Amino acid sequence: MAWKIDNEKCLRCGACVSVCPELALELKETGIVHDAKKCTLCGICEKVCPVRAIEVKK
């Protein structure tokens, strides 16, 4: 199981942060910060990312 973000691709639009049901994502100036302890790997963030910067593998 893995969660990965390409912060170079990330637009910092916050779409992933706004849909995360576990509040496991935070938008910072440098990109998205992921809290693995909160994340359930549901994949919602991956689906809403307009540039496919997020990858969730179960």
ABEGO torsion letter per residue (X at the ends): XBBBBBAAABAGAGAAAAABAAGABBBBAAEBBBBAAABAGAGAAAAABAAGABBBBX
